[in-house]
Amino acid sequence: MTKKNEVGELVRKARIEHNLSARELARLCNVSHTEINNIESGKRIRPSLFTLKSFEKYLGLNFRNLA
């Protein structure tokens, strides 16, 4: 996993494990599906705190330990 896109890779893996499409996750997190795609692809490497909290809620991820 590359350091640059660590968040995106974690999100993509968890989204797939939860059987969610990017559009479904976007709807749950109240963000655009383009934002999900940008995060997963590494185009957006610093998602907002709101978005990260939504990922924690719907994907069971914990971002507190990422450096």
Secondary structure by P-SEA (a helix, b strand, c coil): cccccaaaaaaaaaaaaacccaaaaaaaacccaaaaaaaaacccccccaaaaaaaaacccccccccc
